[in-house]
Amino acid sequence: MFFMGCLAHRLSTHIVNLSYAATCLVRVIRMIHGFDSLYLMMTAMKGSVAVLFWSFILLLVAQIMIAFLLNQVLSATYLLDSTFPQADRHEVFAYFGTCSRAILSMFELTLGNWPVIARILQDKVSEWYFAFSIAHKVTIGFAVIGVINGVFMQETFKVAGSDDKIMMRQRDREKKLHTKKMKRLFEHADESGDGILDMEEFIQVLENPSVRTWLAAQDLSINSNEAAANLFRLLDDGDAALTAMELVEGVARLKGPAKSMDLAVFKLDFMKFKEDVSKLAELVESIGGQVVEGGFTKAHASSKRRSILAE
């Protein structure tokens, strides 16, 4: 008893140490950029434990039911029938003679060594077993396994989309790739080499069909020189000169559909502009009223002086 207690204590200590080492390893992998794929696989497997368990249970139950049925049918119609050659019956017994052998053979038929088993059933037992082999391979080996793989892929995508670290690194990679592409376009368009683009240089480079196609892939469709000029005005900060950073940030801001935040900011600016216009209209109206009132008072005083002088 004392020996068993010491052994259990040592095992528990080793398990705790291994779990701590695994946790530290996962943290190190998460921090290193080169191991994003490995971290994603480990996180996906960790999040797919329940899916893996129930998929295994479903597949195991289906295989056991088919194995039991096949074992009973072969035992009653073939294995116990002395009219068949004994060597053939021994070969079939090696695959389907007991329940455990039948279950193992069904998993072989599903996951790997299916031609050998299918040929044995067809050649040694009956030609009609080809229909069983094909039906089992199509339903269990193709449809069910395909659904399980699809569930695992969906779980992997969900983990990749919900993990903050992976999303931040993906955004960082996309930003670096976008910056590299825009700077390459800027260098191609900057023929003068002064580090800025004027409207003529910008329109000239956008006349190239390959550049327009490339920008269309960035969700910026340019079909005419007028559209190119409008794009230049949208990217420019007002000095009629486009820098590389303005091109990078402007295209990143304009590409794709309008975002909810952009629409909200536009709505806020529009409401502020509308409020300023209303205040300006009130100010103009009040100034106009004062001018009219002052003119009326001045005219009244002038007419009063003329009447006094006439008397």
Backbone bond lengths (Angstrom), bond angles and torsions (degrees), N, CA, C in turn:
res aa  C-N    CA-C-N  psi(-1)  N-CA   C-N-CA  omega(-1)  CA-C   N-CA-C  phi
1 M - - - 1.461 - - 1.527 111.16 -
2 F 1.348 114.49 -41.96 1.463 118.06 179.66 1.524 110.58 -63.96
3 F 1.352 115.38 -40.15 1.467 119.59 179.22 1.521 110.78 -63.88
4 M 1.333 117.12 -41.23 1.460 120.57 179.47 1.523 111.06 -65.71
5 G 1.343 116.80 -38.19 1.455 120.04 178.40 1.518 112.10 -64.96
6 C 1.334 116.57 -42.03 1.474 120.16 177.33 1.525 111.11 -64.26
7 L 1.355 115.04 -40.61 1.461 118.86 179.69 1.527 111.15 -64.17
8 A 1.345 116.44 -41.79 1.464 119.84 178.81 1.522 110.91 -65.08
9 H 1.336 117.13 -38.90 1.464 120.55 179.01 1.525 110.83 -64.70
10 R 1.346 116.54 -42.22 1.465 119.62 178.77 1.525 111.30 -65.60
11 L 1.326 116.06 -40.58 1.464 119.02 179.00 1.521 111.47 -63.66
12 S 1.345 116.26 -43.05 1.464 119.25 179.10 1.520 111.14 -64.07
13 T 1.338 116.64 -38.01 1.466 119.97 177.80 1.524 111.14 -64.22
14 H 1.339 115.85 -43.29 1.470 119.71 178.87 1.526 111.05 -64.78
15 I 1.324 116.72 -38.49 1.469 119.89 179.45 1.521 110.50 -64.84
16 V 1.340 116.92 -42.64 1.465 120.65 178.40 1.524 110.53 -62.70
17 N 1.344 116.47 -43.14 1.468 119.83 179.35 1.526 111.64 -64.03
18 L 1.338 116.28 -40.98 1.461 119.69 179.05 1.521 111.51 -65.42
19 S 1.336 116.96 -41.10 1.466 119.74 178.68 1.522 111.16 -65.13
20 Y 1.339 116.79 -38.95 1.468 120.00 177.71 1.529 110.75 -65.92
21 A 1.342 116.37 -41.31 1.467 119.63 178.35 1.525 111.05 -65.00
22 A 1.340 116.40 -39.07 1.469 119.57 178.17 1.522 110.87 -64.66
23 T 1.339 117.05 -40.01 1.465 120.59 178.30 1.528 111.09 -63.61
24 C 1.330 116.49 -43.38 1.472 119.96 177.78 1.523 111.15 -63.76
25 L 1.340 116.58 -38.98 1.459 120.16 179.18 1.520 111.21 -63.78
26 V 1.339 116.54 -41.16 1.465 120.38 178.32 1.523 110.41 -63.39
27 R 1.331 117.52 -40.29 1.462 120.47 178.94 1.524 111.20 -64.78
28 V 1.340 117.01 -41.46 1.466 120.19 178.60 1.520 110.53 -63.91
29 I 1.335 116.25 -44.37 1.467 120.57 179.05 1.518 110.52 -61.93
30 R 1.325 117.07 -37.45 1.461 120.75 -179.32 1.522 111.57 -67.17
31 M 1.326 117.32 -30.63 1.460 120.41 -177.23 1.524 112.37 -82.20
32 I 1.332 118.46 -25.87 1.461 121.60 -176.88 1.516 109.05 -88.22
33 H 1.325 116.57 128.77 1.461 121.55 -175.65 1.523 112.35 -67.60
34 G 1.324 118.21 -30.79 1.451 120.21 -175.86 1.512 114.38 -72.11
35 F 1.343 117.95 -12.84 1.455 121.71 -176.84 1.524 112.04 -107.83
36 D 1.331 117.11 29.90 1.464 119.69 179.91 1.525 111.59 -62.62
37 S 1.324 116.95 -42.19 1.466 120.41 -178.61 1.524 110.95 -65.84
38 L 1.337 116.59 -42.19 1.462 120.11 178.43 1.521 111.09 -64.70
39 Y 1.332 116.34 -42.85 1.463 119.68 178.08 1.526 111.08 -63.29
40 L 1.329 116.59 -38.88 1.462 120.29 178.43 1.523 111.13 -63.77
41 M 1.337 117.49 -42.38 1.462 120.16 179.14 1.526 111.15 -64.92
42 M 1.326 116.91 -42.93 1.464 119.82 179.95 1.517 111.08 -65.00
43 T 1.327 116.80 -42.11 1.462 120.08 178.76 1.517 111.12 -66.62
44 A 1.336 116.87 -39.20 1.464 120.33 179.05 1.524 111.23 -65.59
45 M 1.336 117.21 -41.25 1.467 119.57 177.82 1.522 111.14 -65.87
46 K 1.322 115.97 -37.51 1.460 119.12 178.15 1.520 111.44 -65.80
47 G 1.343 116.70 -39.45 1.459 119.87 179.53 1.509 113.87 -79.63
48 S 1.351 117.19 -10.83 1.464 120.77 -176.93 1.517 112.54 -104.27
49 V 1.319 117.80 16.56 1.464 119.99 -178.06 1.523 110.81 -62.06
50 A 1.326 117.00 -45.67 1.472 120.04 -179.46 1.528 111.06 -65.42
51 V 1.326 116.58 -42.52 1.469 120.01 178.55 1.521 110.51 -63.82
52 L 1.329 117.19 -41.93 1.463 121.05 178.67 1.526 110.97 -63.09
53 F 1.316 116.83 -41.97 1.467 120.47 -178.85 1.521 111.36 -62.73
54 W 1.334 116.61 -50.23 1.461 119.02 -177.40 1.520 112.06 -71.06
55 S 1.317 118.45 -30.20 1.466 120.64 174.50 1.524 110.47 -65.71
56 F 1.338 116.13 -41.62 1.462 119.94 177.73 1.527 110.93 -64.98
57 I 1.318 117.30 -41.34 1.468 120.26 179.10 1.523 110.45 -62.84
58 L 1.324 117.31 -45.25 1.466 120.91 179.53 1.526 111.33 -61.08
59 L 1.329 116.25 -46.90 1.463 119.73 -179.74 1.524 111.42 -66.30
60 L 1.328 116.93 -38.96 1.464 120.68 -179.77 1.522 111.52 -65.16
61 V 1.324 117.14 -43.69 1.471 120.27 179.57 1.524 110.70 -63.02
62 A 1.327 116.66 -44.68 1.469 119.66 179.60 1.525 111.21 -63.13
63 Q 1.324 117.50 -42.43 1.463 120.52 -179.46 1.525 111.74 -68.04
64 I 1.328 117.50 -39.13 1.467 120.38 179.28 1.521 110.93 -64.71
65 M 1.324 117.57 -43.00 1.462 120.22 179.20 1.529 111.23 -61.99
66 I 1.327 116.94 -45.26 1.468 120.08 179.45 1.525 110.50 -66.73
67 A 1.345 118.10 -39.00 1.467 121.46 -179.96 1.521 111.23 -65.27
68 F 1.335 117.69 -43.51 1.467 120.52 177.95 1.527 111.02 -61.43
69 L 1.326 115.84 -44.52 1.461 119.54 -179.97 1.529 111.20 -63.06
70 L 1.322 117.00 -44.23 1.458 120.47 -178.99 1.528 111.19 -67.81
71 N 1.330 117.66 -37.05 1.463 121.10 177.87 1.524 111.46 -63.81
72 Q 1.326 116.49 -42.77 1.463 119.42 179.49 1.528 111.48 -67.35
73 V 1.317 116.47 -42.20 1.471 119.64 -179.23 1.525 111.02 -64.97
74 L 1.321 117.83 -45.03 1.466 120.49 -179.09 1.521 111.83 -69.48
75 S 1.326 117.01 -36.29 1.467 119.11 178.22 1.518 111.45 -64.93
76 A 1.315 117.25 -38.77 1.467 120.59 -177.12 1.519 113.00 -79.46
77 T 1.326 117.28 -32.04 1.468 119.36 -172.25 1.520 114.29 -106.93
78 Y 1.342 117.76 -13.65 1.467 117.35 -173.55 1.527 113.06 -136.56
79 L 1.309 118.13 -53.20 1.461 120.20 -171.87 1.519 112.86 -64.69
80 L 1.322 118.05 -33.88 1.466 121.64 -178.83 1.523 113.03 -93.84
81 D 1.305 116.32 1.80 1.466 120.48 -178.88 1.529 108.72 -92.16
82 S 1.333 116.40 114.11 1.467 121.38 -176.48 1.519 113.33 -75.47
83 T 1.324 117.80 -7.07 1.466 119.57 179.25 1.527 112.28 -74.00
84 F 1.321 116.16 -19.87 1.470 119.45 178.08 1.526 109.69 -86.01
85 P 1.324 118.76 152.72 1.473 120.81 -179.66 1.525 111.36 -59.75
86 Q 1.320 115.59 139.62 1.459 120.53 -176.53 1.532 111.47 -66.51
87 A 1.315 117.71 -35.77 1.471 120.27 179.62 1.525 110.99 -64.55
88 D 1.339 115.97 -39.39 1.467 119.29 178.11 1.520 110.89 -67.16
89 R 1.340 115.77 -40.50 1.474 118.88 179.31 1.520 110.97 -65.45
90 H 1.332 117.89 -36.94 1.467 120.40 176.71 1.532 111.23 -64.65
91 E 1.311 115.94 -37.90 1.469 119.58 179.44 1.527 111.35 -68.09
92 V 1.338 116.56 -41.37 1.465 119.69 177.07 1.522 110.31 -68.91
93 F 1.354 116.90 -36.53 1.465 120.61 178.44 1.526 111.09 -62.63
94 A 1.326 117.47 -33.60 1.466 120.46 179.96 1.522 111.90 -62.70
95 Y 1.326 117.09 -23.63 1.466 120.91 -179.52 1.527 113.16 -104.43
96 F 1.332 118.03 -33.50 1.464 120.35 -173.01 1.524 112.97 -133.47
97 G 1.343 118.71 17.15 1.459 120.32 -175.58 1.507 113.93 -72.47
98 T 1.326 118.67 -32.90 1.464 122.90 177.96 1.527 109.25 -124.35
99 C 1.339 114.69 169.28 1.473 118.96 -178.81 1.523 111.25 -64.81
100 S 1.331 117.01 -41.87 1.466 119.35 -179.44 1.528 111.06 -65.35
101 R 1.341 117.41 -40.49 1.459 120.13 177.84 1.526 110.78 -66.25
102 A 1.315 116.57 -38.53 1.468 119.63 179.26 1.529 111.18 -65.54
103 I 1.350 117.27 -40.49 1.471 120.40 178.82 1.528 110.39 -63.91
104 L 1.349 116.46 -44.98 1.465 119.82 178.23 1.527 111.09 -62.28
105 S 1.319 116.92 -40.30 1.466 120.23 178.82 1.521 111.38 -65.09
106 M 1.333 117.59 -36.20 1.464 119.92 178.65 1.528 111.24 -66.30
107 F 1.339 117.43 -38.05 1.464 119.36 176.57 1.528 111.05 -69.94
108 E 1.340 117.36 -33.92 1.465 119.28 173.12 1.521 110.62 -64.72
109 L 1.317 116.15 -41.17 1.456 120.43 178.91 1.523 111.42 -64.24
110 T 1.336 117.16 -29.13 1.466 121.40 -178.35 1.524 112.18 -84.96
111 L 1.321 116.88 -43.38 1.461 120.17 -166.72 1.521 115.09 -105.47
112 G 1.343 118.98 -17.93 1.456 115.78 -174.85 1.507 115.25 -160.05
113 N 1.321 117.00 -77.07 1.463 122.44 -167.54 1.531 111.88 -83.80
114 W 1.324 115.97 48.76 1.466 118.21 -174.02 1.527 114.26 -77.75
115 P 1.340 123.33 -30.68 1.478 119.10 -179.03 1.526 113.25 -63.03
116 V 1.356 117.41 -38.08 1.463 120.36 -178.42 1.523 110.73 -64.24
117 I 1.332 116.51 -47.41 1.465 120.30 -178.83 1.516 110.87 -67.27
118 A 1.320 117.05 -41.14 1.465 119.83 179.00 1.526 111.04 -62.97
119 R 1.324 117.75 -39.72 1.460 120.71 178.86 1.527 111.54 -67.80
120 I 1.320 117.88 -38.44 1.469 120.40 178.45 1.519 110.82 -62.34
121 L 1.340 116.73 -46.08 1.464 119.76 179.26 1.523 111.15 -63.70
122 Q 1.307 117.03 -38.91 1.464 120.05 -177.43 1.531 111.93 -75.65
123 D 1.339 117.71 -41.86 1.464 120.90 -174.90 1.527 112.73 -83.16
124 K 1.340 117.25 -36.79 1.460 119.62 -174.41 1.521 113.02 -92.16
125 V 1.338 117.49 -33.37 1.465 119.87 -174.10 1.515 110.76 -100.73
126 S 1.348 116.85 -69.34 1.459 120.08 -177.84 1.521 109.50 -158.28
127 E 1.320 114.83 150.65 1.459 120.59 177.82 1.525 112.11 -64.49
128 W 1.326 116.00 -26.34 1.458 119.93 -175.29 1.531 113.10 -72.45
129 Y 1.314 117.16 -11.32 1.461 118.83 179.41 1.531 112.29 -72.66
130 F 1.346 116.86 -8.56 1.465 118.24 174.59 1.528 110.48 -64.31
131 A 1.355 116.25 -34.06 1.464 120.00 178.31 1.527 110.90 -65.69
132 F 1.344 116.45 -40.61 1.465 119.71 177.24 1.524 110.74 -63.45
133 S 1.339 117.66 -44.58 1.468 121.04 -178.23 1.523 111.21 -62.83
134 I 1.328 116.93 -43.77 1.465 120.25 -179.80 1.523 110.87 -67.04
135 A 1.352 116.74 -44.47 1.468 119.96 -179.80 1.524 111.14 -62.56
136 H 1.333 117.41 -41.99 1.466 120.53 179.45 1.525 111.08 -65.98
137 K 1.336 116.72 -41.57 1.465 119.73 -178.88 1.521 111.10 -66.84
138 V 1.332 117.52 -37.43 1.461 120.54 -178.46 1.524 111.06 -72.96
139 T 1.331 117.80 -43.28 1.468 120.86 -175.73 1.529 112.22 -79.12
140 I 1.338 116.13 -57.75 1.468 119.76 -176.48 1.526 111.21 -81.04
141 G 1.326 116.63 -49.83 1.459 119.77 -174.43 1.512 114.63 -72.70
142 F 1.333 117.36 -23.07 1.465 119.93 -178.25 1.526 111.78 -111.28
143 A 1.333 117.14 -57.30 1.466 120.22 -173.65 1.526 111.93 -70.42
144 V 1.333 117.12 -53.67 1.473 120.07 -176.06 1.527 110.87 -66.10
145 I 1.320 117.63 -46.02 1.472 120.35 178.74 1.526 110.73 -63.43
146 G 1.345 116.80 -36.54 1.465 119.72 176.93 1.514 112.43 -64.37
147 V 1.334 116.71 -40.29 1.466 120.15 177.52 1.525 110.71 -64.76
148 I 1.327 117.08 -42.05 1.469 120.54 178.85 1.531 110.71 -62.76
149 N 1.328 116.83 -43.67 1.473 119.74 176.88 1.528 111.49 -62.20
150 G 1.345 116.35 -38.95 1.460 119.42 177.47 1.517 112.54 -63.76
151 V 1.332 116.65 -38.66 1.469 120.22 177.68 1.522 110.62 -64.32
152 F 1.327 116.93 -41.49 1.466 120.15 177.95 1.525 111.42 -64.82
153 M 1.319 117.88 -39.51 1.465 120.80 177.56 1.523 110.94 -64.37
154 Q 1.340 116.39 -41.76 1.460 119.65 177.93 1.521 110.82 -62.67
155 E 1.324 116.58 -40.31 1.463 120.17 178.54 1.525 110.68 -64.86
156 T 1.332 116.52 -38.26 1.467 120.02 178.05 1.520 111.22 -64.49
157 F 1.339 116.83 -43.92 1.462 120.11 178.29 1.528 111.06 -63.96
158 K 1.333 116.16 -37.84 1.463 119.25 179.68 1.519 110.91 -65.95
159 V 1.321 116.77 -41.31 1.464 120.26 177.93 1.522 110.53 -64.83
160 A 1.339 116.26 -42.87 1.465 119.83 179.61 1.517 111.86 -65.04
161 G 1.338 117.30 -32.27 1.456 120.25 -179.49 1.512 114.19 -82.18
162 S 1.329 117.54 -17.80 1.461 120.48 -177.26 1.526 113.26 -104.71
163 D 1.317 118.22 -13.39 1.459 120.72 -179.66 1.530 109.43 -80.90
164 D 1.317 116.22 123.21 1.465 121.21 -176.32 1.530 111.78 -64.50
165 K 1.314 116.31 -40.81 1.465 119.80 -177.10 1.523 110.74 -64.23
166 I 1.329 116.38 -44.12 1.465 120.15 -179.30 1.520 110.35 -66.30
167 M 1.337 117.11 -42.15 1.464 120.10 179.91 1.521 111.48 -63.26
168 M 1.338 117.19 -41.69 1.462 120.29 179.74 1.527 111.26 -63.78
169 R 1.325 116.82 -41.58 1.462 119.41 179.56 1.522 111.01 -69.48
170 Q 1.337 116.92 -36.34 1.456 119.49 177.94 1.520 110.69 -65.57
171 R 1.341 117.11 -43.44 1.468 120.50 176.66 1.528 110.96 -62.34
172 D 1.324 116.44 -39.22 1.463 119.84 179.80 1.532 110.96 -65.27
173 R 1.335 116.68 -40.93 1.469 119.61 177.55 1.524 111.22 -65.32
174 E 1.333 117.02 -42.08 1.462 120.18 178.93 1.527 111.19 -63.87
175 K 1.339 116.61 -39.21 1.461 120.08 179.36 1.529 111.02 -65.90
176 K 1.330 116.99 -42.91 1.466 120.03 178.80 1.524 111.05 -64.55
177 L 1.332 117.14 -40.57 1.460 120.09 179.11 1.520 111.22 -65.58
178 H 1.349 116.57 -40.91 1.463 120.39 177.98 1.527 110.86 -64.40
179 T 1.326 117.35 -42.98 1.468 120.95 178.75 1.526 110.90 -62.01
180 K 1.316 116.98 -40.81 1.465 120.81 179.40 1.526 111.13 -63.68
181 K 1.335 116.91 -42.11 1.465 120.46 179.89 1.526 111.22 -66.52
182 M 1.337 117.29 -43.91 1.456 120.12 -178.13 1.530 111.51 -67.34
183 K 1.320 116.99 -38.24 1.466 119.17 177.86 1.524 111.08 -67.26
184 R 1.327 116.89 -34.37 1.461 119.76 176.01 1.526 110.49 -64.92
185 L 1.340 116.69 -40.82 1.462 120.55 176.31 1.524 111.00 -64.59
186 F 1.329 117.03 -40.39 1.465 121.17 -179.83 1.528 110.47 -63.91
187 E 1.326 116.95 -43.88 1.466 119.76 179.49 1.524 111.32 -64.61
188 H 1.331 116.24 -34.82 1.465 119.63 178.34 1.530 111.19 -69.62
189 A 1.334 117.01 -34.62 1.466 120.62 -176.94 1.524 112.50 -83.59
190 D 1.319 118.06 -27.77 1.468 121.75 -176.47 1.527 109.46 -80.04
191 E 1.324 115.83 83.34 1.466 120.38 -179.32 1.519 112.07 -73.00
192 S 1.336 117.52 -31.20 1.464 120.08 -179.06 1.524 112.11 -76.09
193 G 1.311 117.76 -22.70 1.453 121.23 178.86 1.506 114.74 75.24
194 D 1.350 118.14 18.61 1.462 121.00 -178.93 1.522 112.84 -90.34
195 G 1.323 118.15 1.16 1.456 120.97 177.45 1.503 115.11 85.33
196 I 1.329 118.23 4.57 1.465 121.87 177.83 1.525 108.73 -136.13
197 L 1.319 115.09 157.25 1.465 121.82 177.50 1.516 109.16 -118.31
198 D 1.333 116.07 129.61 1.453 118.57 170.08 1.526 108.35 -93.32
199 M 1.322 115.87 178.15 1.456 119.61 -174.69 1.527 111.62 -65.27
200 E 1.326 117.58 -36.26 1.466 120.32 -178.96 1.527 111.40 -64.27
201 E 1.325 116.75 -44.82 1.463 119.95 178.19 1.523 111.24 -63.90
202 F 1.329 115.92 -39.72 1.460 120.19 -178.94 1.522 110.99 -65.43
203 I 1.341 116.38 -45.68 1.469 120.14 179.36 1.522 110.67 -66.04
204 Q 1.325 116.90 -36.89 1.461 120.49 -178.66 1.528 111.55 -64.41
205 V 1.334 117.36 -42.66 1.458 118.99 -179.35 1.523 111.31 -71.67
206 L 1.347 117.14 -28.48 1.460 119.83 178.93 1.520 112.57 -79.07
207 E 1.322 117.88 -6.26 1.459 120.02 173.42 1.524 111.81 -74.74
208 N 1.315 116.63 -14.31 1.467 120.76 177.36 1.532 109.31 -73.31
209 P 1.340 119.24 123.48 1.474 120.63 -178.32 1.525 113.40 -61.06
210 S 1.325 117.22 -35.03 1.465 119.27 179.91 1.525 111.18 -66.23
211 V 1.351 117.11 -36.74 1.464 120.42 177.58 1.522 110.46 -67.47
212 R 1.341 116.67 -40.55 1.465 119.77 177.69 1.527 111.01 -64.16
213 T 1.321 116.64 -40.42 1.467 119.93 177.74 1.517 110.72 -64.17
214 W 1.335 116.34 -40.33 1.459 120.13 179.37 1.526 111.23 -65.49
215 L 1.344 117.36 -41.17 1.462 120.22 176.79 1.522 111.33 -67.55
216 A 1.337 117.31 -34.06 1.464 119.75 176.23 1.520 110.55 -62.92
217 A 1.335 117.09 -34.26 1.462 120.30 174.93 1.520 111.83 -67.53
218 Q 1.342 116.93 -21.95 1.463 122.09 175.32 1.533 111.82 -90.33
219 D 1.355 117.12 14.67 1.472 123.84 -179.69 1.521 112.08 67.79
220 L 1.345 117.30 28.91 1.460 122.27 175.74 1.528 107.38 -125.99
221 S 1.323 115.93 97.09 1.458 120.64 -176.67 1.524 109.59 -89.14
222 I 1.345 116.92 119.00 1.461 123.94 179.24 1.525 107.56 -117.08
223 N 1.356 116.38 112.26 1.461 120.71 -175.30 1.523 113.80 -109.70
224 S 1.328 117.63 -9.09 1.463 120.19 -177.37 1.521 109.29 -154.20
225 N 1.348 114.55 169.26 1.465 119.30 177.05 1.522 111.61 -67.18
226 E 1.329 115.81 -31.50 1.469 118.94 177.28 1.522 110.88 -64.56
227 A 1.344 115.78 -41.39 1.464 119.17 176.95 1.523 110.92 -64.94
228 A 1.348 117.09 -36.58 1.463 120.33 176.75 1.526 111.29 -64.81
229 A 1.343 116.68 -40.21 1.467 120.10 177.69 1.523 110.96 -65.34
230 N 1.324 116.82 -40.39 1.467 119.86 177.61 1.526 110.96 -64.15
231 L 1.337 116.50 -39.45 1.464 119.62 177.25 1.524 110.76 -63.74
232 F 1.329 117.03 -39.27 1.468 120.17 177.94 1.524 110.34 -61.56
233 R 1.332 117.41 -42.45 1.469 120.25 179.77 1.525 111.03 -65.40
234 L 1.329 116.90 -35.22 1.464 119.61 178.70 1.526 111.66 -69.76
235 L 1.325 116.52 -34.84 1.462 120.09 -178.86 1.516 112.32 -80.93
236 D 1.331 117.79 -29.56 1.456 122.10 -175.11 1.523 110.21 -75.34
237 D 1.348 115.15 149.88 1.461 120.80 178.58 1.523 112.88 -94.42
238 G 1.340 117.26 8.49 1.457 120.59 175.71 1.503 115.19 112.77
239 D 1.338 118.46 -6.00 1.465 120.37 -178.44 1.527 112.47 -98.30
240 A 1.330 117.88 10.17 1.470 123.59 178.15 1.520 112.33 59.72
241 A 1.325 117.32 23.95 1.462 122.51 178.00 1.523 107.74 -141.29
242 L 1.309 116.06 127.29 1.460 121.85 -174.80 1.524 109.19 -104.41
243 T 1.333 116.02 121.75 1.458 120.71 177.10 1.529 109.76 -93.67
244 A 1.330 114.77 170.58 1.466 119.66 -179.29 1.521 111.11 -63.82
245 M 1.333 117.48 -40.22 1.457 120.51 -179.62 1.521 111.37 -67.88
246 E 1.334 117.09 -37.80 1.467 120.07 176.30 1.525 110.92 -63.63
247 L 1.321 116.83 -38.13 1.463 120.24 178.10 1.523 110.81 -66.45
248 V 1.321 117.11 -44.23 1.466 120.85 -178.91 1.520 110.87 -63.66
249 E 1.341 116.16 -52.20 1.459 120.07 -177.08 1.522 111.84 -68.59
250 G 1.329 117.20 -37.32 1.460 120.17 -178.80 1.508 112.88 -67.44
251 V 1.323 117.38 -45.04 1.467 120.42 178.83 1.522 110.59 -66.24
252 A 1.333 117.49 -38.77 1.468 120.04 176.90 1.522 111.20 -63.24
253 R 1.325 116.75 -32.55 1.463 120.52 179.59 1.521 112.15 -77.28
254 L 1.324 117.03 -33.36 1.463 120.64 -174.69 1.520 113.72 -90.35
255 K 1.330 118.60 -24.49 1.464 120.41 -174.18 1.527 110.59 -68.46
256 G 1.324 115.35 144.63 1.451 121.08 178.58 1.509 111.88 83.72
257 P 1.345 116.84 178.20 1.466 120.81 179.42 1.518 111.68 -71.20
258 A 1.328 114.38 163.28 1.466 119.73 179.27 1.521 110.07 -65.46
259 K 1.327 115.82 135.41 1.453 120.87 -179.25 1.521 109.79 -89.73
260 S 1.319 115.53 157.69 1.461 121.00 -179.15 1.519 110.88 -61.86
261 M 1.332 116.43 -37.87 1.463 119.69 179.75 1.523 110.59 -66.25
262 D 1.343 117.15 -41.23 1.464 120.00 178.20 1.522 110.91 -62.37
263 L 1.329 116.88 -42.31 1.459 120.37 178.60 1.525 111.15 -65.16
264 A 1.338 116.55 -38.53 1.462 119.53 178.68 1.526 111.04 -65.36
265 V 1.339 116.81 -41.48 1.470 120.09 177.70 1.522 110.72 -64.26
266 F 1.341 116.64 -41.95 1.464 120.12 177.90 1.528 110.89 -62.43
267 K 1.330 116.85 -41.21 1.461 120.40 178.81 1.522 110.75 -64.12
268 L 1.348 116.41 -41.09 1.459 120.17 178.68 1.523 111.02 -63.93
269 D 1.334 117.36 -43.85 1.465 120.66 178.00 1.527 111.44 -64.00
270 F 1.327 115.91 -38.89 1.461 119.40 179.49 1.526 111.21 -66.22
271 M 1.337 117.37 -40.80 1.463 120.16 178.27 1.527 110.69 -64.84
272 K 1.340 116.01 -38.84 1.463 118.95 177.32 1.522 110.80 -65.64
273 F 1.336 116.17 -41.99 1.460 120.23 177.95 1.527 110.65 -62.97
274 K 1.319 116.69 -41.09 1.461 120.79 178.92 1.524 110.68 -64.06
275 E 1.329 116.53 -40.07 1.462 120.28 178.26 1.526 110.92 -65.38
276 D 1.343 116.99 -40.87 1.467 120.25 177.92 1.526 111.25 -64.13
277 V 1.325 116.80 -40.17 1.463 120.15 178.23 1.524 110.66 -64.57
278 S 1.338 117.11 -39.43 1.471 120.33 178.47 1.526 110.85 -63.93
279 K 1.346 115.79 -42.78 1.464 118.78 178.01 1.524 110.87 -64.04
280 L 1.333 116.53 -40.42 1.462 120.03 178.79 1.524 111.10 -64.26
281 A 1.330 117.14 -39.13 1.467 120.63 178.35 1.523 110.59 -65.25
282 E 1.344 116.70 -41.76 1.466 119.76 177.37 1.523 110.77 -63.23
283 L 1.356 116.32 -39.98 1.461 119.60 179.63 1.526 111.05 -64.95
284 V 1.332 116.73 -44.07 1.469 120.41 178.37 1.512 110.62 -63.04
285 E 1.325 116.45 -40.46 1.465 120.04 179.90 1.518 111.25 -65.12
286 S 1.348 116.66 -42.04 1.469 119.18 179.36 1.529 111.19 -67.09
287 I 1.347 116.30 -40.49 1.469 118.89 177.74 1.516 110.70 -64.98
288 G 1.322 116.93 -40.69 1.466 119.90 177.72 1.514 112.14 -63.52
289 G 1.342 116.77 -39.00 1.460 119.79 177.50 1.512 112.04 -64.51
290 Q 1.339 115.26 -40.96 1.464 118.31 178.33 1.523 111.39 -65.15
291 V 1.334 115.99 -39.11 1.472 118.97 178.90 1.518 110.75 -64.47
292 V 1.324 116.78 -44.04 1.470 120.43 179.35 1.515 110.73 -64.25
293 E 1.345 116.29 -43.55 1.467 119.76 179.72 1.528 111.34 -64.00
294 G 1.353 116.18 -41.53 1.463 119.69 178.16 1.517 111.88 -64.62
295 G 1.318 116.54 -39.30 1.466 119.74 177.95 1.510 111.98 -66.11
296 F 1.350 117.02 -39.34 1.461 120.31 178.11 1.525 110.92 -65.08
297 T 1.330 117.31 -41.73 1.473 120.85 179.38 1.524 110.68 -64.81
298 K 1.314 116.62 -41.31 1.464 120.51 179.94 1.522 111.28 -66.12
299 A 1.312 117.45 -39.56 1.474 121.01 178.87 1.519 110.69 -67.47
300 H 1.346 116.14 -38.99 1.459 119.55 178.59 1.530 111.12 -64.16
301 A 1.338 116.70 -41.64 1.476 119.92 178.99 1.520 111.09 -66.04
302 S 1.302 118.15 -38.32 1.467 121.83 179.63 1.524 111.12 -65.40
303 S 1.335 115.96 -42.26 1.474 118.85 179.14 1.519 110.72 -67.48
304 K 1.316 116.97 -33.58 1.459 119.87 178.76 1.529 110.71 -67.50
305 R 1.352 117.42 -38.43 1.459 120.18 177.81 1.521 110.32 -65.91
306 R 1.306 116.90 -39.87 1.460 119.33 -179.99 1.524 111.27 -64.83
307 S 1.317 116.75 -35.91 1.473 119.05 179.16 1.527 111.26 -69.50
308 I 1.348 116.30 -36.17 1.467 119.58 178.91 1.525 110.25 -67.30
309 L 1.318 117.03 -42.63 1.455 120.59 179.50 1.528 111.22 -65.34
310 A 1.290 116.56 -33.31 1.470 119.76 179.40 1.516 110.80 -67.71
311 E 1.319 118.79 -34.82 1.457 121.03 178.39 1.526 110.55 -70.03
